[in-house]
Amino acid sequence: MEERLQKLLSQCGVGSRRAMEEWITAGRVTVNGTVSHLGDRADLDRDEVCVDGVPIRPEGQRLYLMLNKPRGYVSTLSDERGRKTVAQLVDGCGRRVWPVGRLDQDSEGLLLMTDDGELTQHLIHPSHEVDKEYLVWVMGDVKKGLPVLAAPMELDGQLLSPTQVRQGKTSGGVTQLSVTIHQGKNRQVRRMCAKAGLTVLRLKRIREGSVDLDRALQPGQWRELTREEIAKLKEESGGFCKK
């Protein structure tokens, strides 16, 4: 429903109406990319309202991001060793969000981030068997290693869910594989490849569930998930929430 901007922003928990009037007058508020003025109205179901370039959402509405994680970043919000974190890459999103699962420091690609704890737990719980697909560049005896990767395998004394493996192109002794797993053990794909006698040179996650890494995102860039992507993730994680 359309509301005056100062009222809308106040309802979203940004600040008091008086303060919002001052921000609008100062040119800090935009609607669909255009600087707003006192008296303007907007509807968050239809319009993008931003304060200092950060989109505003109704209070309590969750945020869901897709990050193209580059190598060299750890999938944590802070790091006692001073390493670069994925939180630094999304600090302009206007919320405190955390990674859904993780990619190790040397891995790259799709990393979902959110402030929705319920969805996080459902996505990372192995009982829901949400696919995670990786492109893996390896060296070694691939012909011998592929049957090992595709066969039942144990890690940390636990039998892994079946793994889907497809072989891609080979160039200069390096072979590209597509590896799809359901669980998310620490450095799982790298450890599986090591058991198969293969050395991983590069590892990139390209899909989680039905959500594919957006090829338009450069390493280090992020975007919000679409409503369709969010709905699919919630359905695949058990349909726990229809909102």
BELFEN-V912159 format. One record per residue. N is the residue number from 0. PHI is phi in degrees with one decimal (none if undefined). OMEGA is omega as a letter, one per 40 degrees, with the letter a starting at -180 (* if undefined). D_FIRST is the distance of its C-alpha to the first C-alpha in whole Angstrom. Layout:
BEGIN
n={N/N}
phi={PHI/PHI}
omega={OMEGA/OMEGA}
d_first={D_FIRST/D_FIRST}
END
This chain:
BEGIN
n={0/1/2/3/4/5/6/7/8/9/10/11/12/13/14/15/16/17/18/19/20/21/22/23/24/25/26/27/28/29/30/31/32/33/34/35/36/37/38/39/40/41/42/43/44/45/46/47/48/49/50/51/52/53/54/55/56/57/58/59/60/61/62/63/64/65/66/67/68/69/70/71/72/73/74/75/76/77/78/79/80/81/82/83/84/85/86/87/88/89/90/91/92/93/94/95/96/97/98/99/100/101/102/103/104/105/106/107/108/109/110/111/112/113/114/115/116/117/118/119/120/121/122/123/124/125/126/127/128/129/130/131/132/133/134/135/136/137/138/139/140/141/142/143/144/145/146/147/148/149/150/151/152/153/154/155/156/157/158/159/160/161/162/163/164/165/166/167/168/169/170/171/172/173/174/175/176/177/178/179/180/181/182/183/184/185/186/187/188/189/190/191/192/193/194/195/196/197/198/199/200/201/202/203/204/205/206/207/208/209/210/211/212/213/214/215/216/217/218/219/220/221/222/223/224/225/226/227/228/229/230/231/232/233/234/235/236/237/238/239/240/241/242}
phi={none/-69.1/-138.3/-61.3/-56.8/-62.5/-70.4/-61.2/-64.8/-65.3/-64.2/-82.1/83.3/-74.8/173.1/-71.6/-60.8/-62.8/-64.2/-66.7/-61.1/-65.9/-66.4/-63.7/-61.4/-78.9/81.1/-86.7/-112.4/-123.8/-125.7/53.6/86.1/-109.2/-60.1/-90.4/-134.1/-57.1/100.4/-68.1/-124.5/-155.8/-131.8/-66.5/-75.1/-123.1/-109.5/-98.3/-106.4/-125.0/-116.6/54.4/85.3/-99.8/-61.3/-104.8/-128.2/-56.6/-57.4/96.5/-73.8/-84.0/-118.1/-131.0/-120.5/-113.6/-112.5/-91.0/-70.5/-86.0/-65.8/97.3/-115.0/-94.5/-88.5/-137.1/-85.5/-151.5/-143.2/-67.8/-92.2/79.3/-76.8/-69.3/-119.6/-66.6/-60.5/-66.7/-75.9/-113.8/-67.5/-92.0/-80.2/87.2/-138.0/-89.0/-119.0/-127.6/-74.1/-90.3/75.0/-157.8/-120.4/-68.4/-57.7/-89.2/-102.6/-141.8/105.7/-65.0/-135.0/-81.1/-135.9/-157.8/-113.6/-99.0/-66.9/-66.0/-64.8/-56.1/-64.0/-70.0/-71.0/-89.5/-74.4/-62.1/-64.9/-87.9/48.0/-77.4/-62.1/-130.8/-107.4/-125.1/-95.8/-129.4/-99.7/-129.3/-124.1/132.8/-82.6/-66.4/-58.9/-81.3/-79.7/-58.8/-61.2/-67.7/-64.0/-81.5/-83.3/-54.1/-140.3/-108.8/-134.5/55.5/75.4/-117.5/-73.4/-80.7/-65.1/-54.4/-108.8/-97.9/-129.0/-127.7/-93.2/-106.8/-77.0/-119.1/-147.4/61.4/82.4/-109.9/-113.2/-95.0/-117.4/-108.0/-123.3/-116.8/-125.2/-108.3/-86.6/-143.8/-66.6/-55.2/51.7/-58.6/-64.6/-63.8/-69.7/-63.1/-63.1/-62.3/-64.4/-89.2/78.6/-112.5/-100.9/-84.6/-96.6/-155.5/-139.8/-136.1/-82.0/-119.0/-156.8/-134.6/62.6/-96.2/-95.0/-94.4/-61.3/-70.6/-67.0/-76.9/-82.0/-79.3/-51.8/94.7/-92.6/-143.2/-148.7/-74.5/-69.5/-75.5/-60.1/-65.9/-64.6/-63.8/-62.2/-65.2/-61.9/-66.4/-67.3/-71.2/-91.4/115.4/62.6/-70.5/-143.4/-105.5/-72.5}
omega={a/i/i/a/a/i/a/a/i/i/i/i/a/a/a/i/a/i/a/i/i/i/i/i/a/i/a/a/i/i/a/i/a/i/a/i/i/a/i/i/i/i/a/i/a/a/i/i/a/i/a/i/a/a/a/i/i/a/a/i/a/a/a/a/i/i/i/a/i/i/i/i/i/a/i/i/i/a/a/i/i/i/i/a/i/i/i/a/a/a/i/a/i/a/i/i/a/i/i/a/a/i/a/a/a/a/a/i/a/i/i/i/a/i/i/a/a/i/i/a/a/a/a/a/a/a/a/i/i/a/i/a/a/i/a/i/a/i/a/a/a/a/i/a/a/i/i/i/a/a/i/a/i/i/i/i/a/i/a/i/a/a/i/a/i/a/i/a/i/i/i/i/i/a/i/i/i/a/a/a/i/a/a/i/a/i/a/a/i/a/i/i/i/i/i/i/a/i/a/i/a/a/a/i/a/a/i/a/i/a/i/i/i/a/i/a/i/i/a/i/i/i/i/i/i/i/i/i/i/a/i/i/a/i/a/a/i/i/a/a/a/a/*}
d_first={0/4/6/10/12/14/12/10/13/15/12/13/17/18/20/20/18/21/22/19/20/23/22/20/23/25/23/22/19/18/15/16/20/20/20/18/19/18/16/14/10/8/5/8/8/9/11/13/14/17/19/23/22/21/17/15/14/12/15/17/16/19/21/23/25/28/31/34/37/40/43/44/41/41/38/38/36/39/43/46/48/46/45/42/39/36/33/35/33/30/30/27/24/23/24/27/28/31/33/33/36/38/40/44/44/46/44/41/38/35/34/30/29/26/25/25/28/28/28/30/33/32/33/36/37/40/40/37/39/36/38/39/40/43/45/48/51/54/58/60/62/59/61/62/59/56/58/58/54/53/55/55/55/54/53/54/55/52/52/49/47/49/48/47/49/50/52/51/53/56/57/60/60/56/54/51/50/46/46/43/43/41/42/42/45/46/47/48/48/50/52/52/54/56/58/58/60/57/56/53/52/49/46/42/39/38/36/34/33/32/30/33/33/32/35/33/33/36/37/35/32/29/26/23/23/21/19/22/24/23/23/26/27/26/28/31/31/31/28/27/24/21/18}
END
